[in-house]
């Protein structure tokens, strides 16, 4: 998957460079307008391929681990491990205190917070938009497994530390408190 994405990126760069005209053999001008449409089509096709690969990876993960995930419209999948009778539903603006493990689909653990819980304000913090969206399906005192597509996680660049580019991620969360 990484090689194909890198290859698509190189193709796009080559198209952009070759679509430029040279003035006096040195200065490059703007790309020809007709080729912008071609580049857009290549980008759209690449994004569709990436999304399809992630869906297949999620399907495989679900089948291998035999977990009946709920699939949301955004592509996030979640499974509540421990349900709660608590009435505190998580919504936009809720302050959620939780422990979590963040891993890649190959189960490589990237981050954990079990020594010091994390508190975030849903839809008002810098954590991944996919995590903030997924939390709104949970309640206080629940535990869940959440699969987040790369475009709702760390995207094209990864986190430049432990999460590679275009990596879908897994969160295992334990919601301790909702305010």
Secondary structure, DSSP 8 states (H G I E B T S, - for coil): -HHHHHHHHHHHHHHHHHTEEEETTTEEEEE-HHHHHHHHHHHHHHHHHHHHHHHHHHHHHHHHHT---EE-TTS-EEEEEE------B--TT-EEEEEEEEEETT--EEEE-TTS-EEEETTSSSS-HHHHHHHTT-BTT-EEEEEE-GGGTTTTTTTSSSS-TT--EEEEEEEEEE-
